[in-house]
């Protein structure tokens, strides 16, 4: 799966000349914590809730509310926006985008074309939704967790057992237990798995859990 499959293309943007007061209002209206800054459709920067907090006057100021509003209305996005931006491309793998989000501790990535044109935005929520789909968490069927050896051919052996029972595999993932063993999680397209579980046990596999979802 690629970023283009999950990104939001209906992006709310601001321009370098947008007053920061307008950005405050947009954040309240849309519930977003940041907006890409574009000129034409070229990405120029990013304006975030944190940046706006930094430019907001202290509560200890002696200025009146009218003076404060006047000063903020004169402050433009271009005066305070972030220009060193972490971006993604539409053809980036979704897992690589997840690494970028995690390593840079950001909540979203503007998605740009090769000529730096904004084509979308992908958020932490978009990526979590993608991984939920990868793992088949919401699918009907059965989740079987079992202990397997870290060796060539292990999955082929298990897949053949499942095939013999006429069951289809929807998703597979695994997590290392140690250098020699891992926990393999297999999601199947049916809840009728009693005979299969018995076969796996008879072949010596340690079943951690069997969870059915109607």
Secondary structure as GFF3:
##gff-version 3
##sequence-region A 1 214
A	DSSP	alpha_helix	3	6	.	.	.	ID=ss1
A	DSSP	beta_strand	13	14	.	.	.	ID=ss2
A	DSSP	alpha_helix	20	30	.	.	.	ID=ss3
A	DSSP	beta_strand	34	39	.	.	.	ID=ss4
A	DSSP	beta_strand	42	48	.	.	.	ID=ss5
A	DSSP	alpha_helix	49	55	.	.	.	ID=ss6
A	DSSP	alpha_helix	65	74	.	.	.	ID=ss7
A	DSSP	alpha_helix	77	80	.	.	.	ID=ss8
A	DSSP	beta_strand	87	88	.	.	.	ID=ss9
A	DSSP	alpha_helix	94	104	.	.	.	ID=ss10
A	DSSP	beta_strand	108	112	.	.	.	ID=ss11
A	DSSP	beta_strand	118	123	.	.	.	ID=ss12
A	DSSP	alpha_helix	124	135	.	.	.	ID=ss13
A	DSSP	beta_strand	141	149	.	.	.	ID=ss14
A	DSSP	alpha_helix	154	164	.	.	.	ID=ss15
A	DSSP	beta_strand	169	176	.	.	.	ID=ss16
A	DSSP	beta_strand	181	188	.	.	.	ID=ss17
A	DSSP	alpha_helix	194	202	.	.	.	ID=ss18
A	DSSP	beta_strand	206	213	.	.	.	ID=ss19
###
